Amino acid sequence: MKKIGILFGQENSFPQAFVDRINQKAEKNISAEFVRIDKVLQAEPLDYAVIVDRISQDVPFYRAALKNAAICGTAVINNPFWWSADEKFFNNALAVKLGVPVPKTVILPSKELPDDTTDRSFRNLAYPLDWDGIFNYVGFPAYMKPFDGGGWKEVYQLQNRDDFFNKYDQTKQYVMMLQEEVVFDDYFRCYCIGGKYVRIMQYEPRNPHHLRYEHGKAPASKKLLDTVKDYVIKLNQYLGYDFNTVEFAVRDGIPYAIDFCNPAPDAEVTSVGQENFDWVVETAADYAIDRAKKQKAGLDNLTWGEYVKTSAAKTPLVSPKPVKKEIYIGKVIPPVETESKVKKVVKVVKAAAPVKEVAQPVKPKAEAKPKKEKEVKKAAKKPAAKK
């Protein structure tokens, strides 16, 4: 029997509904339950084929236990190794490389020194920072928030330079991001499960928490929703998240990815509403069952994002900038600007010449041809030159 477990904290409705839905499906040799941990021994499994993680971001003990379970073969949703390394500023940089619009953003050192450091620990940091360059890049109004935070904690809206310094002085040891404000016409919050199942929800972050999904706006156009879905899938596949939400603010018809590092997203029925709740429970249950069926004991059953895969293979990310020309068996392929065009070019090249060469190999110099036999005899008859 393969067990699917869910590890959670204070949330109430989603964990129980998730477990109940899996058990209602009565899949052969698969069951679900709340994770129970009574001890964690190094390199010893926790006896779960799949664990859905909803709390380890706040409990380091759980994060360590999940890494240990993963190395023993448990498929952990989300990958605890990547989740430990990920943060919002990196995500923004990745989005830029993928061609997904994001607000202009800079990262700032903590206002107060981290514990066990002194000013001598920061001799590589310029003082003062280039505040004029930073403010000219981001502009005002702006937002400031922790680079690895969540739940709208320690988020500040800033109107001008003086307002910034006043709020920045209150940020203690938080490493903050300063981000361009996007005044939006529409806003979306999107569940993404398994890197391909997407639920787009119109959302109003300015409403009280329990009313944010009651937007009262006209439905968005199909073209805009298709673009949002494409961005959601691209971001989650490159980050490698199995269960995440992405938020978009739409300005002048362009969806800007505002927040897309939410690997334990809110799924309480009292906040997301019954229809969204039913979708996330059903989709998460089906995905967890699928992962349990594919899980192989003792092996790596984690999801690793395309960013990690391309980095390991030393291949470039999809870039909004033109791709450099490359030589394929003497044929020059012109620059291409989109991922779809890249794929078309690759297909054409593979059909014409399956072997790719960066440059034509230099031919070695031909060896001197041996003299003919008659020429050798003729040379032997010549008298030796006088000294």
N, C-alpha and C positions, 0 to 999 in steps of 0.2 A: 504493500500500500504506500503510495506516494502522498506525502502531506504538504499542503500549502498553508503557511502560517502568515499572520499579519501582526506586525509589531507596531504599537501605537501608544499614544499618551492620553490627553484629556478629551479627545473627540469621542462622540457617542454614537451617532447614527451610522456612519459609513462602515466601521469595522464589523459590526454585527450583521449589517445587510450584506456585506461582501462575503462573509463566511456562510451565511444562510443561503445565498444565491448559488454558490459553488456546490454546496451539499444538496440543494434542490435539484441540480442538474444530474445528480447521480451518475457521474462519469465513473467508468470501471477503474477500480484501483486508485482513485484519487479522492481525497477528503480535505476539508479545510478546518482550521481552528485558530484560536488566539495563540501566539507564540508563548511558550513557557520556558524560562531559563533558570535552572537551579545551580548550574556551574558551567564554566567555560574553561576547557582544558586545551592547551596548545595543540594545534593540528588534529583536534578531535571534532567530528561533525556534530551539528545540533539536531540531526534527524529530521530535517525538512528539505524537500526537493526544491521548494520555492519559499522565499520570505518577502513579503511586501513591507517595505520600511516606511513608516510614517512619523518617526520620532528621533532617529539617531542624530539628526542635526543639532538636537538640544541635549543629548545624553552621550558623552564620549564613551562611556562603558559599552553602550549598545553598538556604537560605531566599530569599536574594536572587536566585539563579539561577531558582528556581521562580516567583517573582513576575514576572521578566522573561519567562519562558516563557508564563505565563498571559496577560500583556498582548499576546502574539503569537498567542494562540488555543489554547494547550494546556489541556485539562481536567485540572486538578490535583486529586487526591484526597488530602488535604482542601484546601479553599480556603486558600492560604498567607496571604492578607491577613487573613481572619477569625481564623485560628489565631494570627497574630502579635498580635492585639488581645485575644484571649480569656484569661480566667483564672478560677480557681475561685470567688472571692468574687462576681464578677459573675454567674457561673452560678447560685449559690445565690439571689441576689436575683431573677434571672429566674424560677427555679423557684417562688419565693414568689408572684410575679405570675401564674404559670400555674396555681397551685393544686396544685402537686406538693409533698408534705411533705418538708421538709429539717430537719436539726438546727439549733438556735439557733446562730448564728455571728456573730462580730465580727472585724474586721480590725485588726491592730496595726502600728504603725510599727516599723521595724527597730531592734533594740537598739543597734547601732553606726551611726554616721553614714555615709551613702553616700560614696564617694570624691568628692573635690572639693567637699564641703559643709562647713559649720561650724554651730555652734548658731544662728548668725544666719539660716541657711537655713530654720529651723523656728520662726520667730517667730509663726506662725499656729497652732502646735500647743500646746495647753494642757499645762502641766506642774505637778504630775503629772496623768496621765489620771484619769478617773473610774473608778478600779479597782473601787470598791464597786458602782457601777452595772453595770460589765461582768461582774463575778463573779456578781452577783445575777441577771443576765439568762441567762448561760450555765449556771451551776451547776457543781458538781464531783460525780463525776469528769468530766474533760474531755479533749479531744485538742487538740494544737497542731501545725500543719503549714504549710508554705509556701503562700501564696495562688496560686502558679503552678507548683507542683512536681509531682512524680509519682514512681512507682516506690517508694513508701513511704520516700522519703529525707527525713531530718530530721523525722520524725514522733515526737511525744512524747505519752505518756499521763500525765495530771496528776491527782493525788489531792486536792490542796488548794491554798490560797493560797501557802504557803511553797514547795511543790513547783513551782508555776507560776513564781515569780520565780527560783528556782534554775535551771530549764530555760530560761526566757526569756533569762537572762544568757548562755546558750551559743549563741544563734541568730545571732550575728554581724550580717551585713547583710541577712539574709533578712526579707522582709515576711511576717509570719505571720498565720494565722487561728487564733482560739480557738473551739473548737466543742464543743457539748454531746455527751457520750457517749451513744450509743444502745445499750443492752444488748439484744441481739437474740436472737430465737428461731430465726430463719432468715436466710439471706443469699443474695443472687443476684448474679451477674455476667452482664451481658447484652451480647452483640454486637449492633450495629445497623449495617446496611449499606444505603446508598441511602435512608436515612430511613424505611424501611418493612419491611425484612427483619430479623427479630429472632430471636436464639437465646438463650434463657434457661437459664443454667447454675447449678445450686445449687453454692454455693462456701463454703469455710470459711477465712477469712483468718487464723485463729489457728493453722492447721496449717503445717508447713514448706512452702516454696514448691511443691515438686513433688507435694505431697499435697493441695493446696487444693481440687481438683476431685473428690477422693474423700471425699465428705461423709458417706456412710452414713446419711443421714436419709430419712425417708419422703417421697414426692413431695408437693409443695404442692398446695393445692386449685386447681381450675380458676378460681374467682372471683379468688383472689389473683394467679394467673399472668396472668389477663386484665387486671387492674389494673396490674400491673408492665409488661406489654407496652404498654398505653395510655400510661403515663408515659414509657417509653423512646422511643416514636415522637414524642410531643409535644415532649420535650426536644430530640431530635436535629433535628426539623424546624424548631424555633425557632432553634436554634444554627446550623443549616446544615451539620452534619457528615455526610459521606458514609460514614465508617468510624470507629466510636467504640465504646467500652464504657461502660455505666452500671452502677453498683453500688448495691444496695439492702440496707439492714438492716431486718428486719421486727420491729417491737415491738408487741405486743398486736394483731396482725393488720394493722397499718398499715405499708406499705413506705415507708421514708425514703430518699430519694436521697442517698447518701453521697459518691459520686465520679462525676462524669459529664463530665470533661474529659480523655479519654484517646484523642486522635486518632491515636496510633500504638500501639494496644493489643497486648499480648503475644499472639502467635499461634504460638508454638513448640510443636511436637507433644509435646516432652518435658514441658511444663508444663500444656497445656490438655487433653491426651489425644487419642487418635486420632479419636473420633467428632466432637468439637468442631473438631478440626483439619480434618477432611474437609469439614465444613459451611462453615467460614470460607474455605477455599480455593475451593470450588465457587461459593459465593455471590459472593465478591469477583471471581472470574474472569468470571462472567456479568454482573455489574454494570459492570466495566471495559469489557467488549465492548459493552454497551449504550451507555455513554458515548462510546466511540469511534465508533459508528455515528451518533450524534447530533451529534458534534463538527463545528463549522464553522470553517474556517481563517480566522484574522484577527479573529474575534469573541470576545466574552466567553463562555467555556464553563464558568465556575465555578458552584458551587452557593452561593446566597446565602440565608441562613436567613430564616424568617418574622419574626424580630425586626428584622432590617435592613429588610425589605420594609415592615413596619408602621410603622417609624420614618420611612422615607422618605415613606410615604403619610400620615403623621400620624394614624394610626388607633390605637386603644387595644389593648393586649394583652388576652387573655382573662383575666379577674380572678375570684378567688374571692368578691369582694365584689359586692353587687348593682350592676347597671348603672344609671346615672342615667336618669330619665325623659327621653324625647325626644318632641317634637311632630311628628307626621307628618300634614300637611294637616288640622290641627285635631283629630286624634285622639291622645289620650294613651295611650302604650303603657306598661304597668306594668313595674316592675323585674323583671329576670330574673337567675337565679343561676348558670346553667350554660351552657356553650358550645352544647350541643344545643338548649336553649331559645332561645338567641339566634338560632340559625339558623332555627328554626321561626317566630319573630316576624318575622324579616326576610322570609321567604317570604310570610307573610300580608300584611305591609305592601306588598311589591312587587306582589302580586296586586291589592290594593285601590287603591293609589296609587303609581305608579312614581316620582314626583318627591318627594324629601324636602325639607322646609323646616324650618329651625330655629325660625322664628316666622312668623306671618302678616304679609305686607307691610302697611305702613301706607298706607291709601288717601289720595291727595292731596285737599286740600280742593277742593270743587267751585267752579268759577269762577262769579261773579255772572251770573245770566241777563240777557241784554239786554232792556231795556224794550220793550213792544209799541209799535207805531207810533202808536196812538190816545193812549197815555199820553204820548208825546213831544210830540205836537201840543197836547194839553191843557196841558201844562206851559209851552209856549211862549206861550200866550195870557194867562197869569197876569201881572199887572203886577209890575214889579220892586220889591223891598222898599225902602222909604225908608231912607236912611241917617240 
